[in-house]
Amino acid sequence: MLTPLSYVLITLAAMAAGAVNALAGGGTLITFPALTLLAGIPAVSANITSTVSLCPGYFGGTLAQFNDLRGQTKRLWMLVPAGAIGGVLGGFLLLQTGERLFRDLVPYLILLASGLLAIQDPVRAWLTRRMAAGQGGSLEKVTWLPVGLASVYGGYFGAGLSVIVLSALGLTLEDSLTRLNALKQAVAFSVNVAAAIFFLFSGQVVWTAALVMAVGALVGGVLGGKLAGVIKPSTLRWTVITIGVIISIIYFVRG
């Protein structure tokens, strides 16, 4: 049973996650530990509740980059279904994992997500060089495959999804980084929403927590957008990475 203090703490965590997602990514590294360590929710339910609660933030991010999706309708028709199918498959795998095994995997998943955030800048630099050299585009018709595989991870855990999807897009597409970023946001939104809809029938969503966190994530996303010119995304990202490493150590110690 969540206490009033628990609700306050997870709402603040969701606000922070919404802001982090708007600026740098990695919000799940805040919401998931808040639900397990501060609210005492079991790991699988915490992961599912976090996925559901962060949907408004992903929607806001997609809406903010809507103009850069113009002219990419054909890609969206190919990649959004791939993202949705991958998200559902990842969600299905999560439910099959079981509480004990997933709890054992959590510190490794958090370290993986932290590592993905750490390589975000090198990934963007690689994409920029690749686009400048005109090395993408020849495999555009099979973009759904790497995106679909990345989406399975997103449905299973989600933290660091944006980095994986952006890398997957860069493998086969030739375009500006701005347009690839917008496409990445749309794919991540489809993954998150599909997984969240699938989870609605799992019976493991802690609805009172999900609702207050959804509001917090939406508010945080708006605040994050306003702070975009004030806080360096790289500084915030490395802060989240540090938090992720510390939290993974806590999970390792707790066992």
N, C-alpha and C positions, 0 to 999 in steps of 0.2 A: 504494500500500500504506500503510495507516494505521499509525502508530507508537503505542507505549503512551502517549506524551504526547498524541497526537491524541485517543485514546479518553478520556483524563482531561478534556481541554479540552471536547470535545463533550458529555460527560456533565454537566459543570458548567454548560455552556450550556443543556442541556435542563432541568436543575433550575431554573435561573433563569427559563427560558421557562415552565415549569409554574407557578412562583410568580407570575410576571407575568400569565399568563392567568387565574389564580384571583383576582387582585386588580384588574387593570386592562385586560388584553388586550394583544395585540401580541407574543406570544411568538415568532412566526415571524421577527420582526425580529432575534431573537437566534440562533435555531437555524440559519437559512439562512446568514447570514454566517459562523457558526462552521464550518459544513460546507465552505463554499467557500474562505474565507480562512485558516482554521486547519488544516483537514484536507485541503485541496486537491482536493475532490470537484467534478467539473464541475457547472455551474449547474443543468441540468435534473435530474440525478440527486440533487443536493443538495435541490432543492425537493421532489422526490418522496419522498426519504428523510425529510425534515422532516415532511411530511404524515403519513406512516405512523407516525412515532415519537410524534407528539403526540396520537394517538387516545386513549390512556388518560386524558390530561388532560381532553379534551372529555367523555369518559364520566363522569369524576368530577364535572365541573361540572354535567352534566345530572342526575346522581344527587342532588347537593346541593340542587337546586331542584325535586326531583320533586313535593313536596307542592303547589307552585304550579301544577303542570300538571293537577291534578285539575279536572274539569269542562271541560277543553279537548280532550277526545278527538276530537270532530268536526274541530277545527282541525288536530290532529296527523295525522289520516288524510288531510287535504288537503295539509298543508305538508311533512311528512316525505318523502313521495314526490317532491314538487316539488324539495326540497332535494337528495335523492339523485340525481335525474335531472340537475339542474344541476351537481352535483359531478362526475358522470361526464362530462358534456359539457365542463366546464372542463378535466378531466384529459385528455380526448381532444384538445382544442385545444392543450394544453401539449405533448403528444407530437408534434403536427403542426408545432409552431413551429420546432423544431430548436435545437441547442445555440447556434449563433452568434447567431441572432436573439434568442433568449431572454436570452442574456448581455447583448446590447445593450439589452434592455428592462428588465433588473434594476434599474438605478438609478432609473428612472422609476416602476417598481412599488413600490420601497421608499419613494420620496417620496410616492406616492399613499397607501400604507398609513400613513405618518407623518401625512399630512394628515387621514386618516380618524380616527385616534386623537385628533388635535388638536381635532376638532369634536365629540368624544363628549359633552362636557358641554352644549354648545348643542343637540345633538340630543335629549338627555334633557330639557332645559328645554322645547324645542318640543313634545315628546311629552306632557309634563305639562300644558302649556297646552291642547293639543289635546284631551286626554282630559277635562280639567276643563270645556271648552266643549262637550263632547259632539259633536265634529265627526267622529269616526270611526264605523265600523260600517256605513255605508250601502253600502260596496263589499266587504264581507267575502268574498263568494263569489269574487272575483277576486284575493284575496290571494296565491294561488299564483303569479300572474304576476310581480309585483315580487320576490317571494321567490325564484322560479326564476331570474330574471336575476341577482340578487345571488349566488345559489349557483354560477352559472357562474364568476363571479370567484373565489369561494372554492375551487373545484376547480382553478383555474388557478394561483393564488398563495396566497391564504388570509389574509395579514396584513390586519387591519382588517375581516375578514368580519363580526364581531359588530356593528360600527357600521352597516354597510350593511343587514344583516338586520333590526336593530332599527328602522331608518328605514323599511324596506319594510313591516314590520308596522304601524308607526304610520300609514302612509298610508291603510290600509283597515280597521283594527280599532279598536274602542273598548273599552278595558279599563284596569286599573291597570298602572302601570309594572312592578310586581313580577311580575305574571302575564305581561306581554309579555317581560320579561327571561327568564323560565323558558322560554317558547315559543322565544325567540331561541336559547337554549342548546341546546334539542332540535334545532332546525333546523341550527345550526352543527355539531352532532354528526353528524347525518345526512349533511351535505355532506362532512365530513372522512372519515367511515367509507366512504362510497360511493366517493369519490375514491381512498382508500387501497386498497380492494378492487380497483378498476380498475387501480391501479398495480402490484398484485401480479403481474400478467401482462405488465408492461412490460419486465422484465429490467433495470430501472434502479435498483431499490432496493438500497442498500448495507446488507445485512442486519445485519452485525456492528455497524455504526454505529446502525442503527435500533433494535436491541434494547437496547443500552446506554442510548440516549437515551430510549427508552420508559420504562425504569426510572427514569431521572433525572427525566423529566417528571412521572411519578406521585408521586415523592418531593417534588418541588418544588411540585406542586399541593397536597399535604397541608400542607407548610410554609407555603405561601401562605395557606391557609385559617386556619391558626393565627395568622398575622401580620395578619389582616384588621383587627383593632382597634388595631394598633400603627402600621402604615405607612399614610399617606394615599394612596388610589388615585390621586388627581390628581398627587401628587408623583412617584409611580412612573411614571405614564403619561407625564409630561413628560420624565422621564429617558429612557424608551424612545424617545420622539419625537426627543430630541436625539441619541441613539445612532443612530437610523435616518437622520437627516440626515447625520451624520458618515460613516456607512457608504456612503450613496449617493454622497457626494463621493469617497470612496475608489474606488468602482466607476467613477465618471466619469473619474477620473485614470488608473486602470489601463487603461481602454478595453476 
